[in-house]
Amino acid sequence: MTGIESKKNKDNLSRIIPNIIIFLFVCIGIYFIFGMIVSPNFDFSQYECEEYLGEWEYINVDGTKTTFVLPHSFDVKKGDTVTFSTVLPDDIMDDRYLCIRTGRSFVAYVDGVEIYNFDATKCMTGPIVKAYYLCVPLKKDYAGRKLTIYKYDTSADNSNVGSMYIGDMYGIYRMAFGKASMPFNFAVVLALLAILTLIIFSIISRVIERKLPIVYLALGILCAAFWVICDSYMFQIVFDRVFFDGTMAYMITILLACPFFVYLNLLQEGRYAKIYNVFSILNIINFVVLCILHFTNTATFGSVLYHIDAVVFADILLIFGIIIYDYVKNKESVKNKKYLHIGMGGLLLFSVVEIIVIILNFNNNQLPSGIYLLIGLFILLGFAITDQIHSLREYQRFTNEAIAATKAKSDFLANMSHEIRTPINAIIGMNEMILRESKDDNITEYAHDVYTASNRLLDIVNDILDFSRVEAGKVEIIEREYNIGETISLASNMIEIKTKEKKLDFRVEASEKLPKVLYGDEKRISEVMINILNNAVKYTVRGVILFSIYGEYDEQGFNLVFSVKDTGIGIKPEDQAKLFGDFERFDSEKNRNIEGTGLGLAITARLVDMMGGSIFVDSLYGSGSKFTIRLPQRVIDDTPIGNYLDYRRTNNKEDKDIQRDYIAPEAKVLIVDDLAINRKVITRLLSKTQIMTVEADSGQKMLELIEKEHFDLILLDHMMPGMDGVDTLKAVSTLESNQCANTPIIALTANAIVGAKEQYLRAGFTDYLSKPVKPFDLESMVLKYLPEEQIIYK
Ligand code: ADP
């Protein structure tokens, strides 16, 4: 046999085997039906249980006798005891029982001798509100003798005596089963289904961090099923427990509507929240009051049955009333809830059947009740699960679409702003040359305008780029130790210049008790501080800007808190909620001349969130605003900082050196960029320093050059077609002969985004310069990395 043939055979087998299994199970099914038809009946004649239809006698107060058959209701008041007797039949045998269904204390006598005493008053779980099957043992000797029953509960209503049965234990069990097992079994299955639904959807709800209405429906249905279980006579037989189950049934009934209120409220997206809340509160109050009355035996649940029924009825009316009203009012929003409507319709239909059965059963308990309501709940649960799965799918589709749309938007913004930066780079660079070289005042003035406008354009593009990176989750929080004094100093120095320009009073109140060294992402904290401070300056025409910084401890640890308070234009209350949204700008009339993209606060809020902090705004329109930010930080050194001004970065090499002009005619710098205009800008910007520049238009070209020649510094562009800056850097380490093994390589990039610097340093660059290159930054960067001996200060 060839290999192909044996595979074919195997495939045939895997097709045939399941069919054989199905066939065999069908055979078993047929055998079951056959057995049900032809097998003989099990002989029950040996077990018996018959309703006792004998005549009973009651002695009235005036001594006259009244005869009756069961069931019977005595004309007595609550607390009155009753005594009634009968002559037992002649055919009584041993091991027979008189089965009485009651919840009241009674004593049974045969010819004056006590044979059974049920004392309901000793019950520890409160007053008894449910009847039980109580079996009074009979003997052959009792045949034809007088049986007297004395109902002696003085705190209860003893007027009703239900049907009694005489039979053996098995017969009595069968009788009880026959009467109550169907709704009970149904309720157990429904309860299990509800528990399963509850567990599964609670887990899903946790995972997707969204409240799912079905959880509350399942809870409601579980309660309803439990109510039927507790209310059933089967409870006593199945659980072998008595007395508290009836109380449980009442308690559940009184509160039953509440989970359905929560369910519908979620489903109807809070449209009728107020009504549901009012009704829930009324139900809760009702529950508490009735419980107190019941357990203090002031008014048992049984005695306020009509009141309970009325409340339940009002709840049901409310539920269906709102459903119908909502259906008519909000046709659009409930349109896609067809499954749920079928479920509700099913429940309504079967509830009506249940009510009809209850009415028909009023005089004789012939029809099985309770079961129709359960069928209705079954249908509701089934369709509600289908509906929930349907809306979860919709939600998933919606989320996926939203994620895809956000990504597409972020990618588009990132690409566009990157593309825009390249020409701005050329404009700023060339304009700088005009500013430096032009002797014509007019031209210098025009160039100045170009300078302001292009820098403004650059700010906008930077905002968009930052925002799209933050939104796409491409920004990391990099924590390290930092000196908070320096951070405050840096931010306030930057803002001080701007406040001076606008003639605003700038005050810094830094708590002297702040711990000196903290652990967190200093760069992001500075960004957040500067953003908020910048806004304060932007939106304040006159007055004061107060920058306060202090520390606070809570259960989780230390929090750095800073607030910026201004006397600016303020923000309207309705705008405050939208403040941290994307592209939101307010008060366009007043802000017409203030430049901004509406992204600053969105970026700030996201950075704060990423750092686990919170941001609050408190503003009075026309008077000013206060932004407060709390950031959890670890304390490394808790020595108080004292005066923050002591932490100015005075020993910074850059700060000192850039104050001086320099030349470096001996130095040789390699500029690698695919765009000629970019290379030209850098070459021209460096011309003042007399540095020798060599240009390369690709990574490949650079590799060739550094194999032959030594350079003191390399400025390498990141985004290049073919081999980009990072690839080129990697290739450098594989070169056999490299004349620039120790040469610092600076990344040049238009990728001037939040988190870019770390990215480049990690890739192995010595440092990073963002395009458009600012002449000042370029000169100081070159100065920082050129060998000391090549620098000649002017
Ligand atoms: P931008 O300032 O670029 O417009 P932001 O996201 O920083 O964007 O701010 C969003 C809006 O919030 C601003 O346009 C302004 O209307 C308002 N705003 C922010 N800070 C203040 C402030 N300190 N005072 C008054 N309004 C402010």
Boltz pocket constraint, residues with backbone or C-beta under 6 A from the ligand:
constraints:
  - pocket:
      binder: B
      contacts: [[A, 531], [A, 532], [A, 535], [A, 536], [A, 538], [A, 539], [A, 566], [A, 568], [A, 569], [A, 570], [A, 571], [A, 579], [A, 581], [A, 584], [A, 585], [A, 586], [A, 587], [A, 591], [A, 595], [A, 596], [A, 597], [A, 598], [A, 599], [A, 600], [A, 601], [A, 602], [A, 625]]
      max_distance: 6.0
